[in-house]
Amino acid sequence: MNNMLTAATAVAITLATANLAAAQAPTWSAEQTAVWEVVSQSWKDEVAKNGKWPDAYATDQLVAWDADWPMPRYKESIAKWSRFNDSQRKTLQYEIAPVAIAVNGGTAVVNYTAVMFSQRAEEKPEREAIGLVETLVRSGGNWKFLGATSFNLKK
């Protein structure tokens, strides 16, 4: 009897949690969805190491700053270190999730989280959780990255 009660309680909690999550999920506008598609595709291309990041996604004025760098970097530095990191590590798995997307005219600010597992050579895979805030601008009908910052989240 206790096992049935425990199972029923677990099912009820799971359903309540799923409904709560669904109730909190935002409904994105067409513009917000288009911005998120660019962010998502940029991650796919970066992980694929196909050379599209950052050139195909960023304005020439891109500036980014994260916890691993002592000051902001520009597109040329981002591209150089991206290629170096591509040769040094492999992303085994990642998941990104939007938190907030604000669009005003030709500017969008995207807040989201990323969790990833990566590995350098034969080292043990490493888990990383980060928060990101990225600014995109409409350029020639497409959304392009203008600014980015990221910070470590508790693991």
DRENPA-3360 file (N, C-alpha, C; in nm, 2 decimals, always signed):
BEGIN
1 = MNNMLTAA = +0.08/-0.12/+0.00/+0.00/+0.00/+0.00/+0.09/+0.13/+0.00 ~ +0.19/+0.13/+0.08/+0.28/+0.24/+0.09/+0.34/+0.27/-0.05 ~ +0.38/+0.16/-0.12/+0.44/+0.18/-0.25/+0.35/+0.24/-0.35 ~ +0.22/+0.20/-0.34/+0.12/+0.26/-0.43/+0.09/+0.40/-0.40 ~ +0.09/+0.44/-0.27/+0.07/+0.58/-0.23/+0.19/+0.66/-0.27 ~ +0.31/+0.61/-0.25/+0.43/+0.68/-0.29/+0.43/+0.70/-0.44 ~ +0.40/+0.60/-0.52/+0.39/+0.61/-0.67/+0.29/+0.72/-0.71 ~ +0.17/+0.71/-0.65/+0.07/+0.81/-0.68/+0.11/+0.95/-0.65;
9 = TAVAITLA = +0.17/+0.97/-0.53/+0.22/+1.10/-0.49/+0.33/+1.15/-0.59 ~ +0.42/+1.06/-0.63/+0.52/+1.10/-0.73/+0.46/+1.14/-0.86 ~ +0.36/+1.07/-0.91/+0.29/+1.10/-1.03/+0.22/+1.24/-1.02 ~ +0.15/+1.26/-0.91/+0.08/+1.39/-0.88/+0.18/+1.50/-0.88 ~ +0.29/+1.49/-0.82/+0.40/+1.59/-0.81/+0.45/+1.62/-0.95 ~ +0.48/+1.51/-1.02/+0.53/+1.53/-1.16/+0.43/+1.61/-1.25 ~ +0.31/+1.57/-1.24/+0.21/+1.64/-1.32/+0.19/+1.78/-1.28 ~ +0.19/+1.81/-1.15/+0.18/+1.95/-1.10/+0.30/+2.03/-1.14;
17 = TANLAAAQ = +0.41/+1.97/-1.14/+0.53/+2.05/-1.18/+0.53/+2.07/-1.33 ~ +0.49/+1.98/-1.41/+0.49/+2.00/-1.55/+0.39/+2.11/-1.58 ~ +0.27/+2.10/-1.52/+0.17/+2.21/-1.54/+0.22/+2.35/-1.50 ~ +0.29/+2.35/-1.39/+0.35/+2.48/-1.34/+0.45/+2.53/-1.44 ~ +0.54/+2.44/-1.49/+0.64/+2.48/-1.59/+0.57/+2.53/-1.72 ~ +0.47/+2.46/-1.76/+0.40/+2.50/-1.89/+0.33/+2.64/-1.87 ~ +0.28/+2.66/-1.75/+0.21/+2.79/-1.72/+0.31/+2.90/-1.72 ~ +0.43/+2.88/-1.68/+0.53/+2.98/-1.68/+0.60/+3.00/-1.81;
25 = APTWSAEQ = +0.59/+2.91/-1.90/+0.66/+2.92/-2.03/+0.60/+3.04/-2.11 ~ +0.69/+3.13/-2.15/+0.64/+3.25/-2.23/+0.59/+3.21/-2.37 ~ +0.51/+3.29/-2.42/+0.47/+3.28/-2.56/+0.55/+3.38/-2.64 ~ +0.63/+3.34/-2.73/+0.72/+3.43/-2.80/+0.65/+3.49/-2.92 ~ +0.68/+3.61/-2.95/+0.63/+3.67/-3.07/+0.72/+3.62/-3.19 ~ +0.67/+3.65/-3.31/+0.75/+3.61/-3.43/+0.89/+3.67/-3.43 ~ +0.91/+3.79/-3.38/+1.04/+3.85/-3.38/+1.13/+3.78/-3.27 ~ +1.07/+3.76/-3.15/+1.15/+3.69/-3.05/+1.19/+3.55/-3.10;
33 = TAVWEVVS = +1.10/+3.48/-3.16/+1.13/+3.35/-3.21/+1.24/+3.35/-3.32 ~ +1.24/+3.45/-3.40/+1.34/+3.47/-3.51/+1.48/+3.49/-3.44 ~ +1.48/+3.57/-3.34/+1.60/+3.60/-3.27/+1.66/+3.47/-3.20 ~ +1.57/+3.40/-3.14/+1.61/+3.28/-3.07/+1.66/+3.17/-3.17 ~ +1.60/+3.17/-3.29/+1.65/+3.07/-3.39/+1.79/+3.11/-3.43 ~ +1.83/+3.24/-3.44/+1.96/+3.28/-3.47/+2.06/+3.23/-3.36 ~ +2.02/+3.26/-3.24/+2.11/+3.22/-3.12/+2.13/+3.07/-3.12 ~ +2.02/+2.99/-3.14/+2.03/+2.85/-3.14/+2.11/+2.79/-3.26;
41 = QSWKDEVA = +2.10/+2.85/-3.38/+2.17/+2.81/-3.49/+2.32/+2.84/-3.47 ~ +2.35/+2.95/-3.41/+2.49/+2.99/-3.39/+2.56/+2.89/-3.30 ~ +2.49/+2.84/-3.20/+2.54/+2.73/-3.11/+2.57/+2.60/-3.19 ~ +2.47/+2.57/-3.27/+2.49/+2.44/-3.36/+2.61/+2.46/-3.45 ~ +2.63/+2.57/-3.51/+2.74/+2.59/-3.60/+2.87/+2.60/-3.52 ~ +2.87/+2.66/-3.40/+2.99/+2.66/-3.32/+3.03/+2.52/-3.28 ~ +2.94/+2.44/-3.23/+2.97/+2.31/-3.19/+3.01/+2.22/-3.31 ~ +2.95/+2.25/-3.42/+2.99/+2.17/-3.54/+3.13/+2.20/-3.60;
49 = KNGKWPDA = +3.19/+2.31/-3.54/+3.32/+2.36/-3.59/+3.33/+2.38/-3.74 ~ +3.23/+2.43/-3.80/+3.22/+2.45/-3.94/+3.27/+2.58/-3.99 ~ +3.32/+2.66/-3.90/+3.38/+2.79/-3.93/+3.28/+2.91/-3.95 ~ +3.16/+2.88/-3.92/+3.06/+2.99/-3.94/+3.05/+3.09/-3.82 ~ +3.09/+3.04/-3.70/+3.10/+3.13/-3.59/+3.24/+3.19/-3.57 ~ +3.25/+3.32/-3.55/+3.14/+3.42/-3.54/+3.11/+3.49/-3.68 ~ +3.19/+3.47/-3.78/+3.18/+3.54/-3.90/+3.04/+3.55/-3.96 ~ +2.96/+3.45/-3.97/+2.83/+3.45/-4.03/+2.72/+3.51/-3.94;
57 = YATDQLVA = +2.76/+3.53/-3.81/+2.66/+3.56/-3.71/+2.68/+3.70/-3.65 ~ +2.79/+3.76/-3.66/+2.83/+3.88/-3.58/+2.85/+4.00/-3.67 ~ +2.82/+4.11/-3.62/+2.86/+4.24/-3.68/+3.01/+4.25/-3.67 ~ +3.07/+4.34/-3.75/+3.21/+4.36/-3.73/+3.25/+4.43/-3.60 ~ +3.15/+4.49/-3.54/+3.17/+4.57/-3.41/+3.14/+4.48/-3.29 ~ +3.12/+4.35/-3.31/+3.10/+4.26/-3.20/+3.20/+4.28/-3.08 ~ +3.14/+4.29/-2.96/+3.23/+4.30/-2.84/+3.17/+4.20/-2.74 ~ +3.26/+4.12/-2.67/+3.21/+4.02/-2.58/+3.30/+4.02/-2.46;
65 = WDADWPMP = +3.24/+3.98/-2.34/+3.32/+3.98/-2.22/+3.26/+3.86/-2.14 ~ +3.35/+3.77/-2.09/+3.31/+3.67/-2.01/+3.40/+3.65/-1.89 ~ +3.37/+3.56/-1.80/+3.44/+3.54/-1.68/+3.59/+3.50/-1.70 ~ +3.62/+3.44/-1.81/+3.75/+3.39/-1.84/+3.85/+3.49/-1.90 ~ +3.80/+3.62/-1.92/+3.88/+3.72/-1.98/+3.89/+3.84/-1.89 ~ +4.01/+3.91/-1.89/+4.02/+4.03/-1.80/+3.95/+4.15/-1.85 ~ +3.92/+4.15/-1.98/+3.85/+4.27/-2.04/+3.77/+4.23/-2.16 ~ +3.69/+4.31/-2.22/+3.61/+4.28/-2.34/+3.70/+4.25/-2.46;
73 = RYKESIAK = +3.65/+4.17/-2.55/+3.72/+4.13/-2.67/+3.64/+4.17/-2.79 ~ +3.70/+4.19/-2.90/+3.63/+4.22/-3.03/+3.63/+4.10/-3.12 ~ +3.56/+4.12/-3.23/+3.53/+4.00/-3.32/+3.66/+3.93/-3.36 ~ +3.76/+4.00/-3.40/+3.88/+3.93/-3.44/+3.94/+3.84/-3.33 ~ +3.95/+3.89/-3.21/+4.00/+3.81/-3.10/+3.90/+3.69/-3.07 ~ +3.77/+3.71/-3.08/+3.68/+3.61/-3.05/+3.69/+3.50/-3.16 ~ +3.71/+3.53/-3.28/+3.73/+3.44/-3.39/+3.86/+3.36/-3.37 ~ +3.96/+3.43/-3.34/+4.09/+3.36/-3.32/+4.09/+3.26/-3.21;
81 = WSRFNDSQ = +4.03/+3.30/-3.09/+4.03/+3.20/-2.98/+3.92/+3.10/-3.00 ~ +3.82/+3.12/-3.07/+3.72/+3.02/-3.10/+3.79/+2.91/-3.19 ~ +3.86/+2.95/-3.29/+3.94/+2.85/-3.37/+4.04/+2.77/-3.28 ~ +4.11/+2.84/-3.19/+4.20/+2.77/-3.11/+4.13/+2.67/-3.02 ~ +4.02/+2.71/-2.95/+3.95/+2.62/-2.87/+3.89/+2.51/-2.94 ~ +3.85/+2.53/-3.07/+3.80/+2.42/-3.15/+3.90/+2.31/-3.17 ~ +4.03/+2.35/-3.17/+4.13/+2.25/-3.19/+4.17/+2.18/-3.06 ~ +4.13/+2.24/-2.95/+4.17/+2.19/-2.82/+4.07/+2.11/-2.74;
89 = RKTLQYEI = +3.94/+2.13/-2.77/+3.83/+2.07/-2.70/+3.72/+2.03/-2.79 ~ +3.64/+1.94/-2.73/+3.52/+1.89/-2.81/+3.40/+1.91/-2.71 ~ +3.29/+1.97/-2.77/+3.17/+1.98/-2.69/+3.09/+1.84/-2.71 ~ +3.07/+1.78/-2.60/+3.01/+1.64/-2.60/+2.85/+1.66/-2.60 ~ +2.80/+1.76/-2.53/+2.66/+1.78/-2.52/+2.64/+1.92/-2.47 ~ +2.53/+1.98/-2.51/+2.49/+2.11/-2.46/+2.34/+2.13/-2.46 ~ +2.29/+2.22/-2.38/+2.15/+2.26/-2.39/+2.14/+2.40/-2.35 ~ +2.07/+2.48/-2.44/+2.05/+2.62/-2.41/+1.90/+2.64/-2.39;
97 = APVAIAVN = +1.87/+2.74/-2.30/+1.73/+2.76/-2.27/+1.71/+2.91/-2.26 ~ +1.61/+2.97/-2.33/+1.58/+3.11/-2.32/+1.52/+3.15/-2.19 ~ +1.56/+3.26/-2.13/+1.50/+3.31/-2.01/+1.41/+3.43/-2.04 ~ +1.46/+3.52/-2.12/+1.39/+3.64/-2.16/+1.45/+3.69/-2.29 ~ +1.36/+3.74/-2.38/+1.40/+3.80/-2.50/+1.32/+3.93/-2.52 ~ +1.39/+4.04/-2.53/+1.33/+4.17/-2.55/+1.36/+4.22/-2.69 ~ +1.26/+4.26/-2.77/+1.29/+4.32/-2.90/+1.23/+4.45/-2.90 ~ +1.31/+4.55/-2.95/+1.26/+4.69/-2.97/+1.32/+4.74/-3.10;
105 = GGTAVVNY = +1.23/+4.74/-3.20/+1.28/+4.78/-3.33/+1.38/+4.69/-3.39 ~ +1.50/+4.74/-3.42/+1.60/+4.66/-3.48/+1.70/+4.61/-3.37 ~ +1.67/+4.61/-3.25/+1.76/+4.56/-3.14/+1.69/+4.45/-3.06 ~ +1.76/+4.35/-3.02/+1.71/+4.24/-2.94/+1.81/+4.21/-2.83 ~ +1.76/+4.19/-2.71/+1.85/+4.15/-2.59/+1.79/+4.01/-2.55 ~ +1.89/+3.91/-2.55/+1.85/+3.77/-2.52/+1.92/+3.73/-2.39 ~ +1.85/+3.69/-2.29/+1.90/+3.63/-2.17/+1.87/+3.48/-2.17 ~ +1.97/+3.40/-2.15/+1.95/+3.26/-2.16/+2.06/+3.18/-2.08;
113 = TAVMFSQR = +2.04/+3.06/-2.06/+2.13/+2.97/-1.99/+2.19/+2.87/-2.08 ~ +2.30/+2.82/-2.05/+2.36/+2.71/-2.12/+2.43/+2.61/-2.02 ~ +2.41/+2.49/-2.05/+2.48/+2.38/-1.97/+2.54/+2.30/-2.08 ~ +2.67/+2.27/-2.05/+2.75/+2.19/-2.15/+2.85/+2.10/-2.09 ~ +2.88/+1.99/-2.16/+2.99/+1.90/-2.12/+3.09/+1.91/-2.23 ~ +3.21/+1.93/-2.20/+3.32/+1.94/-2.30/+3.44/+1.86/-2.25 ~ +3.53/+1.83/-2.34/+3.64/+1.75/-2.30/+3.76/+1.79/-2.38 ~ +3.87/+1.80/-2.32/+4.00/+1.83/-2.38/+4.08/+1.70/-2.39;
121 = AEEKPERE = +4.12/+1.66/-2.50/+4.20/+1.54/-2.52/+4.14/+1.42/-2.45 ~ +4.22/+1.36/-2.36/+4.18/+1.24/-2.29/+4.14/+1.28/-2.15 ~ +4.12/+1.41/-2.11/+4.08/+1.45/-1.98/+3.94/+1.41/-1.95 ~ +3.90/+1.41/-1.83/+3.77/+1.38/-1.79/+3.67/+1.49/-1.84 ~ +3.56/+1.45/-1.89/+3.46/+1.56/-1.94/+3.43/+1.65/-1.82 ~ +3.41/+1.78/-1.86/+3.39/+1.89/-1.77/+3.25/+1.95/-1.79 ~ +3.17/+1.97/-1.68/+3.04/+2.03/-1.69/+3.06/+2.18/-1.67 ~ +2.99/+2.26/-1.74/+2.99/+2.41/-1.73/+2.84/+2.46/-1.74;
129 = AIGLVETL = +2.81/+2.55/-1.65/+2.68/+2.61/-1.65/+2.70/+2.76/-1.65 ~ +2.64/+2.83/-1.75/+2.66/+2.97/-1.77/+2.53/+3.05/-1.80 ~ +2.53/+3.17/-1.76/+2.42/+3.26/-1.80/+2.48/+3.35/-1.90 ~ +2.40/+3.39/-2.00/+2.44/+3.47/-2.11/+2.34/+3.59/-2.13 ~ +2.39/+3.70/-2.17/+2.31/+3.82/-2.21/+2.37/+3.86/-2.34 ~ +2.30/+3.85/-2.45/+2.35/+3.89/-2.58/+2.26/+3.99/-2.65 ~ +2.32/+4.09/-2.72/+2.25/+4.19/-2.79/+2.27/+4.16/-2.94 ~ +2.16/+4.16/-3.01/+2.16/+4.14/-3.15/+2.09/+4.26/-3.22;
137 = VRSGGNWK = +2.14/+4.29/-3.34/+2.08/+4.40/-3.42/+2.04/+4.34/-3.55 ~ +1.94/+4.41/-3.61/+1.89/+4.37/-3.74/+1.99/+4.43/-3.84 ~ +2.04/+4.34/-3.93/+2.14/+4.39/-4.03/+2.11/+4.32/-4.16 ~ +2.07/+4.40/-4.26/+2.03/+4.34/-4.39/+1.92/+4.24/-4.38 ~ +1.83/+4.26/-4.29/+1.72/+4.17/-4.28/+1.74/+4.05/-4.19 ~ +1.87/+4.03/-4.14/+1.90/+3.92/-4.05/+1.94/+3.98/-3.91 ~ +1.93/+3.89/-3.81/+1.98/+3.93/-3.68/+2.13/+3.89/-3.66 ~ +2.21/+3.99/-3.61/+2.35/+3.96/-3.60/+2.39/+4.01/-3.45;
145 = FLGATSFN = +2.49/+3.94/-3.40/+2.53/+3.97/-3.26/+2.62/+4.10/-3.26 ~ +2.59/+4.18/-3.17/+2.66/+4.31/-3.15/+2.74/+4.30/-3.01 ~ +2.68/+4.24/-2.91/+2.74/+4.24/-2.78/+2.70/+4.11/-2.71 ~ +2.79/+4.07/-2.62/+2.77/+3.95/-2.55/+2.84/+3.95/-2.42 ~ +2.78/+3.90/-2.31/+2.85/+3.88/-2.19/+2.80/+3.75/-2.13 ~ +2.88/+3.68/-2.05/+2.84/+3.56/-1.99/+2.90/+3.55/-1.85 ~ +2.85/+3.47/-1.77/+2.89/+3.45/-1.63/+2.86/+3.31/-1.58 ~ +2.95/+3.26/-1.50/+2.94/+3.13/-1.45/+2.82/+3.12/-1.35;
153 = LKK = +2.75/+3.01/-1.36/+2.64/+2.98/-1.27/+2.69/+2.87/-1.18 ~ +2.63/+2.85/-1.06/+2.67/+2.74/-0.97/+2.66/+2.61/-1.04 ~ +2.75/+2.52/-1.02/+2.75/+2.39/-1.08/+2.67/+2.29/-1.00;
% end
